[in-house]
Amino acid sequence: MAKRPLSLCVWTVAAGLCLSGQASAPVDILLARIKFQVGESLQGLPNYTCLETVERQERASASKSYTPVDRLRLEVALVNRKEYFAWPGENQFEERSIGEMIPLGTISSGNFALHAYSVFLSTEPTFNYIGETIRDGRRLLRYDYRVPVERSGYTLRVPPRQAPVGFHGSFFVDRESLDLVRLEVVADDIPAYLGVDAASDTMEYSRVQMGGAGFMLPSHSELSLTRSGGVETRNQTHFSGCRQFAGESFISFEGAPEAPRGTASASVSEATLPPAATLYLILDTPIDSAKSAVGDAVTARLENNVKADGAVVIPKGARVNGRITRLERATGDVPHYRLQLHFFTVEFGQSRADFTAHLEGVVVAGGSSTFQNGAVRIPYAGDRRTYIVVSDQVTSPGEGALVITGNRVELPRGLRMVWRN
């Protein structure tokens, strides 16, 4: 099956930006009012968190149509003017970059709030009033701005390389209220060695009530990137469920754990999966590529007792907690998806164990108990045109990967899998 080339890109704001509440030598009273109002709103923002859903798409050139690649779901928090990320349902946000969480494909940071800080609370941009425009029935005022690379705080990263870049763009505010409505950011002076011809990010804003006050927050954004050679990627991000974030104790500055630990507490006893144990799992969470996303939690149930020296150490019915870590559509001679699951804990009664097994096979619908791996194709869901291939490319404990042919993945609740420790 053909492999789709992946771009690895993180668009970030450097931590050393000089922030100021003053306008940059304002000659335009209206601009000074806008910067003061937007800046005051930004400075008054409480620490908050939102659910971020990212739809990633790709096309071979500008003349082609975009095709879906995958969907991501993350929790993003703004705490003391810094962005933190976590998987939905995790107990705490970690001080790790989004590139560490999402190592494959195009991903960005900064569109949550940091872009706005750099434009409205920095002394570096120069501004130019363009005029009034009508958009979606609203009368808006447009300003263009620019920051040259020598004064920029932006870094464009395409691991393992990175480079400072200049940026320019436009912002639009409501003519009457002066509320920020739209912010556009376009990278300038991109070094050729990064392999990127163009990168831009556009944020749309709406008013959100938090803590008894209203704030203009990004409701959705669109990141576009053109790689050398013409391949274009597009990320459409939607923010929802925004709420005030209280409690510094939920921010971890230590090493990030591999996965959340569910509801385990200090009173929970620890167990261990015995070596060479075979675990039969029944999937409790259906997985549908039209709805599911990377980051979504999945659970399964243990179908058999796991024994050591003749004694049951993990009982039948134990709950296995995991997460989708990859659900990527690939094209080629045979359209297919690459699905990766990471199960991390087994919970039963007041005990828990780290899930360290590897996926060995799936049980074919219809009752066949022949375990398959490597490049063996398995008829799936009664449709002989669709196959599941258990990949042997994943070696980390608790992780398993499947290649599933077709234009959609629909793994039903009750799918049986075989894992071996």
C-alpha positions as CSV (number, residue, x, y, z in Angstrom):
1,M,0.0,0.0,0.0
2,A,1.3,3.4,-0.9
3,K,2.6,5.6,1.9
4,R,1.5,9.2,2.2
5,P,4.4,11.6,2.9
6,L,4.0,13.4,6.2
7,S,5.0,17.0,7.0
8,L,6.1,17.7,10.6
9,C,5.5,21.3,11.4
10,V,4.9,23.4,14.5
11,W,4.1,27.1,14.2
12,T,4.9,28.8,17.5
13,V,5.5,32.1,19.3
14,A,8.9,32.4,21.0
15,A,8.7,32.8,24.7
16,G,10.8,35.9,24.6
17,L,8.2,38.3,23.1
18,C,8.4,41.8,24.6
19,L,4.8,42.5,25.7
20,S,3.5,46.0,26.4
21,G,0.2,47.7,26.9
22,Q,1.3,50.7,24.9
23,A,0.4,51.4,21.3
24,S,3.4,51.5,18.9
25,A,3.9,55.3,18.2
26,P,0.2,55.8,17.4
27,V,-0.6,58.5,14.8
28,D,-4.1,57.2,14.4
29,I,-6.4,57.8,17.4
30,L,-8.8,55.1,16.2
31,L,-5.9,52.6,16.1
32,A,-4.9,53.6,19.6
33,R,-8.4,53.0,20.8
34,I,-8.5,49.6,19.1
35,K,-5.2,48.5,20.5
36,F,-6.1,49.7,24.0
37,Q,-9.5,47.9,23.9
38,V,-8.3,44.7,22.5
39,G,-5.1,44.8,24.6
40,E,-7.1,45.5,27.8
41,S,-9.4,42.5,27.0
42,L,-6.4,40.2,26.4
43,Q,-4.7,41.4,29.6
44,G,-7.9,40.8,31.5
45,L,-8.4,37.2,30.2
46,P,-8.7,34.7,33.1
47,N,-6.9,31.4,32.8
48,Y,-9.2,29.3,30.7
49,T,-9.4,26.1,28.8
50,C,-11.3,24.9,25.6
51,L,-11.8,21.8,23.7
52,E,-9.9,22.0,20.4
53,T,-11.0,19.9,17.4
54,V,-8.7,19.9,14.4
55,E,-9.7,18.6,11.0
56,R,-6.6,18.0,8.9
57,Q,-6.7,17.9,5.1
58,E,-4.3,17.7,2.3
59,R,-4.1,18.1,-1.5
60,A,-1.3,17.4,-4.1
61,S,-1.5,20.9,-5.6
62,A,-3.7,24.0,-5.7
63,S,-5.6,22.6,-8.7
64,K,-6.8,19.6,-6.7
65,S,-9.5,19.3,-4.0
66,Y,-8.6,18.8,-0.4
67,T,-9.1,15.3,1.0
68,P,-9.5,14.5,4.8
69,V,-6.5,13.1,6.5
70,D,-7.5,12.8,10.2
71,R,-9.3,14.5,13.1
72,L,-7.7,15.5,16.4
73,R,-9.2,16.4,19.8
74,L,-7.2,18.2,22.5
75,E,-7.8,20.3,25.6
76,V,-5.9,23.6,25.3
77,A,-5.4,25.9,28.3
78,L,-4.2,29.4,28.5
79,V,-2.5,29.9,31.8
80,N,-0.4,33.1,32.6
81,R,-0.1,33.8,28.8
82,K,1.2,30.4,28.0
83,E,-0.5,27.6,26.1
84,Y,-0.7,24.1,27.6
85,F,-2.1,21.0,26.0
86,A,-3.7,17.7,27.2
87,W,-5.7,14.9,25.9
88,P,-9.4,15.1,26.7
89,G,-10.1,13.6,30.1
90,E,-6.5,13.8,31.4
91,N,-6.1,14.9,35.0
92,Q,-3.6,17.6,34.3
93,F,-2.0,19.7,31.6
94,E,1.7,19.0,31.0
95,E,4.4,21.5,30.0
96,R,5.0,19.7,26.7
97,S,4.8,21.1,23.2
98,I,2.0,20.2,20.9
99,G,4.6,18.8,18.5
100,E,5.5,16.2,21.2
101,M,1.9,15.2,21.5
102,I,1.2,15.1,17.8
103,P,4.5,14.1,16.1
104,L,3.1,13.4,12.7
105,G,1.5,15.9,10.3
106,T,1.0,19.6,10.3
107,I,0.1,21.1,13.6
108,S,0.3,24.6,15.2
109,S,0.2,26.5,18.4
110,G,-0.4,30.2,19.0
111,N,-3.8,30.5,17.4
112,F,-5.5,30.1,20.8
113,A,-4.3,33.5,22.1
114,L,-0.6,34.1,21.5
115,H,-1.0,35.5,17.9
116,A,-3.2,38.2,19.3
117,Y,-0.7,39.0,22.1
118,S,2.0,39.5,19.5
119,V,-0.1,41.9,17.4
120,F,-1.9,44.0,20.1
121,L,0.5,43.8,23.1
122,S,3.8,44.1,21.3
123,T,5.7,47.2,20.2
124,E,7.0,45.6,17.1
125,P,4.2,45.7,14.5
126,T,3.8,48.7,12.1
127,F,0.1,49.3,11.1
128,N,-1.6,50.6,8.0
129,Y,-5.3,51.5,7.9
130,I,-7.0,50.0,4.9
131,G,-10.6,51.0,5.3
132,E,-14.1,49.8,5.9
133,T,-15.5,46.5,4.6
134,I,-18.7,44.5,4.8
135,R,-18.4,40.9,5.9
136,D,-21.3,38.6,6.8
137,G,-23.5,41.7,7.0
138,R,-21.2,43.4,9.6
139,R,-19.4,46.7,9.0
140,L,-15.7,46.1,9.9
141,L,-12.6,48.2,10.0
142,R,-9.5,46.6,8.4
143,Y,-5.8,47.3,9.4
144,D,-2.8,45.6,7.9
145,Y,0.4,45.1,10.0
146,R,3.9,43.8,9.4
147,V,6.8,42.7,11.6
148,P,10.2,42.1,9.9
149,V,12.2,39.0,10.7
150,E,14.8,40.9,12.7
151,R,12.2,42.0,15.2
152,S,10.0,39.0,15.0
153,G,9.3,36.6,17.9
154,Y,8.0,33.8,15.6
155,T,9.7,30.5,14.9
156,L,8.7,28.2,12.2
157,R,9.7,24.6,13.0
158,V,9.9,21.7,10.6
159,P,11.7,19.2,12.8
160,P,14.6,18.8,13.0
161,R,15.0,22.3,11.6
162,Q,13.7,25.6,12.7
163,A,14.1,29.3,11.8
164,P,12.9,32.7,12.8
165,V,10.5,34.2,10.3
166,G,8.9,37.6,9.8
167,F,5.2,37.9,9.5
168,H,2.4,40.2,8.3
169,G,-1.3,40.1,8.0
170,S,-4.6,41.9,8.7
171,F,-7.0,42.3,11.5
172,F,-10.7,43.2,11.4
173,V,-12.7,44.9,14.2
174,D,-16.4,45.7,14.5
175,R,-16.9,49.3,13.4
176,E,-19.2,50.1,16.3
177,S,-17.9,48.0,19.3
178,L,-14.3,47.7,18.1
179,D,-14.4,44.0,19.1
180,L,-11.8,41.9,17.3
181,V,-13.5,39.8,14.7
182,R,-10.7,38.3,12.5
183,L,-6.9,38.1,12.7
184,E,-4.7,36.9,9.8
185,V,-1.1,35.9,10.2
186,V,1.2,35.2,7.2
187,A,4.8,34.0,7.5
188,D,7.5,36.0,5.6
189,D,11.2,35.3,4.7
190,I,10.9,31.5,5.1
191,P,14.3,29.9,4.6
192,A,14.4,27.4,1.7
193,Y,16.0,24.7,3.9
194,L,12.8,24.4,5.8
195,G,11.1,23.0,2.7
196,V,8.1,25.3,3.2
197,D,7.0,27.8,0.6
198,A,4.1,29.4,2.5
199,A,2.4,29.3,5.9
200,S,-0.5,31.3,7.2
201,D,-3.1,31.2,10.0
202,T,-6.5,32.9,10.3
203,M,-8.5,33.2,13.4
204,E,-12.2,34.1,13.8
205,Y,-13.4,35.5,17.1
206,S,-16.7,35.5,19.0
207,R,-17.8,36.7,22.5
208,V,-17.7,34.1,25.3
209,Q,-19.0,34.5,28.8
210,M,-16.6,33.5,31.6
211,G,-16.6,34.4,35.2
212,G,-19.4,36.9,34.8
213,A,-17.7,38.8,32.0
214,G,-17.6,38.6,28.2
215,F,-14.3,38.0,26.3
216,M,-13.5,37.8,22.6
217,L,-12.0,34.4,22.1
218,P,-11.1,32.4,18.9
219,S,-14.1,30.3,17.8
220,H,-12.2,28.7,14.9
221,S,-9.1,29.0,12.9
222,E,-7.5,27.8,9.7
223,L,-3.8,27.0,9.2
224,S,-2.6,26.6,5.7
225,L,0.9,25.4,4.7
226,T,2.5,24.8,1.3
227,R,5.5,22.5,1.1
228,S,8.2,22.8,-1.5
229,G,6.9,20.7,-4.4
230,G,3.3,22.1,-4.1
231,V,1.7,19.7,-1.6
232,E,-0.7,21.8,0.6
233,T,-2.1,21.0,4.0
234,R,-5.0,22.7,5.8
235,N,-6.0,22.5,9.4
236,Q,-9.5,23.7,10.3
237,T,-9.7,24.1,14.1
238,H,-12.8,24.7,16.2
239,F,-12.8,25.7,19.8
240,S,-15.8,24.8,22.1
241,G,-16.7,24.4,25.7
242,C,-14.5,27.2,26.8
243,R,-14.5,27.7,30.6
244,Q,-12.5,29.4,33.3
245,F,-9.5,27.3,34.4
246,A,-8.9,27.4,38.2
247,G,-6.1,25.6,40.1
248,E,-2.4,25.8,39.4
249,S,-2.2,22.3,40.8
250,F,-3.5,21.0,37.5
251,I,-0.4,22.2,35.6
252,S,2.5,19.8,35.8
253,F,6.0,21.0,35.2
254,E,7.6,17.6,35.7
255,G,8.0,14.8,33.1
256,A,4.7,14.0,31.4
257,P,3.2,10.6,32.2
258,E,2.6,8.3,29.3
259,A,-1.1,8.4,29.8
260,P,-3.8,9.5,32.3
261,R,-4.4,7.1,35.2
262,G,-8.2,7.3,35.3
263,T,-9.6,7.5,38.7
264,A,-6.9,5.7,40.5
265,S,-6.0,7.1,43.9
266,A,-3.4,6.5,46.6
267,S,-5.6,3.7,48.1
268,V,-5.6,1.7,44.9
269,S,-3.3,-1.3,45.0
270,E,-0.9,-2.0,42.1
271,A,-0.9,-5.3,40.1
272,T,1.3,-6.5,37.3
273,L,0.5,-8.3,34.1
274,P,2.4,-11.6,34.2
275,P,4.9,-12.3,31.4
276,A,3.6,-14.0,28.3
277,A,0.0,-13.5,29.4
278,T,-2.6,-13.6,26.7
279,L,-5.5,-11.1,27.0
280,Y,-8.7,-11.2,25.0
281,L,-10.2,-7.8,24.9
282,I,-13.8,-6.8,23.8
283,L,-14.0,-3.3,22.5
284,D,-16.6,-1.2,24.4
285,T,-16.1,2.0,22.5
286,P,-17.1,1.9,18.8
287,I,-14.6,3.6,16.5
288,D,-15.9,5.5,13.4
289,S,-13.6,7.5,11.2
290,A,-16.5,9.9,10.5
291,K,-16.9,10.8,14.2
292,S,-13.9,9.6,16.2
293,A,-10.7,11.6,16.6
294,V,-7.1,11.2,17.7
295,G,-7.3,11.8,21.5
296,D,-10.6,10.2,22.1
297,A,-10.8,7.8,25.0
298,V,-11.6,4.1,24.3
299,T,-12.4,1.3,26.7
300,A,-12.4,-2.4,26.5
301,R,-13.3,-5.4,28.8
302,L,-11.1,-8.4,29.6
303,E,-12.8,-11.5,28.3
304,N,-10.7,-14.0,30.2
305,N,-9.1,-14.5,33.6
306,V,-5.3,-13.7,33.5
307,K,-3.4,-16.1,35.7
308,A,0.1,-16.4,37.2
309,D,1.2,-19.7,38.9
310,G,-2.4,-20.9,38.7
311,A,-3.9,-17.9,40.5
312,V,-6.1,-15.2,39.0
313,V,-4.2,-11.9,39.0
314,I,-6.5,-10.0,36.6
315,P,-10.1,-11.1,36.6
316,K,-12.4,-11.4,33.7
317,G,-14.5,-8.3,33.2
318,A,-11.7,-5.9,34.2
319,R,-11.9,-2.5,32.5
320,V,-9.0,-1.6,30.1
321,N,-8.5,2.2,29.5
322,G,-7.0,3.6,26.3
323,R,-7.0,6.3,23.7
324,I,-6.9,6.6,19.9
325,T,-3.4,7.9,19.0
326,R,-3.7,7.7,15.2
327,L,-6.7,7.5,12.8
328,E,-5.2,8.6,9.5
329,R,-6.6,8.2,6.0
330,A,-4.1,7.4,3.3
331,T,-4.6,7.3,-0.4
332,G,-2.9,5.2,-3.1
333,D,-3.7,2.1,-5.1
334,V,-5.8,0.9,-2.2
335,P,-7.5,3.6,0.0
336,H,-7.0,2.7,3.6
337,Y,-6.8,4.0,7.2
338,R,-4.0,3.6,9.8
339,L,-5.5,3.1,13.2
340,Q,-3.4,3.1,16.4
341,L,-4.7,2.4,19.9
342,H,-2.8,2.9,23.1
343,F,-4.2,1.0,26.2
344,F,-2.5,2.1,29.4
345,T,-4.3,0.7,32.4
346,V,-6.4,-2.2,33.6
347,E,-8.7,-1.5,36.5
348,F,-10.6,-4.0,38.6
349,G,-12.1,-3.4,42.1
350,Q,-9.6,-1.4,44.1
351,S,-6.7,-2.6,42.0
352,R,-5.0,-1.5,38.8
353,A,-2.2,-2.6,36.5
354,D,-0.2,-0.9,33.7
355,F,-1.3,-2.4,30.4
356,T,2.0,-3.5,28.8
357,A,0.8,-6.0,26.2
358,H,1.1,-5.8,22.4
359,L,-1.6,-6.3,19.9
360,E,-1.3,-9.7,18.2
361,G,-4.5,-10.1,16.3
362,V,-8.2,-9.5,15.9
363,V,-11.0,-12.1,15.9
364,V,-12.9,-12.2,12.7
365,A,-16.6,-11.6,12.8
366,G,-18.4,-14.9,12.5
367,G,-16.5,-16.6,15.3
368,S,-13.1,-17.5,13.7
369,S,-10.4,-17.7,16.4
370,T,-7.4,-17.7,14.0
371,F,-5.0,-15.0,15.1
372,Q,-3.4,-13.0,12.3
373,N,-0.5,-10.6,12.2
374,G,2.1,-9.1,9.9
375,A,0.7,-8.7,6.4
376,V,-2.1,-11.2,6.6
377,R,-5.4,-9.8,5.5
378,I,-8.6,-10.6,7.5
379,P,-12.1,-10.3,6.0
380,Y,-13.8,-7.7,8.1
381,A,-17.5,-7.2,9.1
382,G,-18.7,-9.6,6.5
383,D,-17.5,-7.5,3.6
384,R,-14.8,-9.4,1.7
385,R,-13.7,-6.1,0.0
386,T,-12.6,-4.7,3.3
387,Y,-9.6,-6.1,5.3
388,I,-7.9,-5.5,8.6
389,V,-4.1,-5.9,8.7
390,V,-2.5,-6.1,12.1
391,S,0.7,-4.0,11.8
392,D,3.9,-5.1,13.4
393,Q,5.4,-1.6,13.2
394,V,4.4,-0.5,16.7
395,T,6.6,-1.8,19.5
396,S,5.8,0.4,22.5
397,P,4.0,-1.4,25.4
398,G,0.2,-1.0,25.3
399,E,0.1,0.1,21.7
400,G,-1.4,-1.7,18.7
401,A,-1.8,-0.7,15.1
402,L,-4.2,-1.8,12.4
403,V,-4.4,-1.0,8.7
404,I,-8.0,-1.1,7.4
405,T,-8.9,-0.8,3.8
406,G,-11.7,1.3,2.5
407,N,-12.9,4.8,2.7
408,R,-14.3,4.6,6.2
409,V,-13.5,2.8,9.4
410,E,-16.4,1.4,11.5
411,L,-15.1,-0.9,14.3
412,P,-18.2,-1.9,16.2
413,R,-18.7,-2.3,19.9
414,G,-17.9,-5.9,20.7
415,L,-14.9,-6.3,18.4
416,R,-12.6,-8.9,19.9
417,M,-8.8,-8.4,20.0
418,V,-6.0,-10.5,21.1
419,W,-3.1,-9.0,23.1
420,R,0.0,-10.7,24.5
421,N,2.3,-9.4,27.2
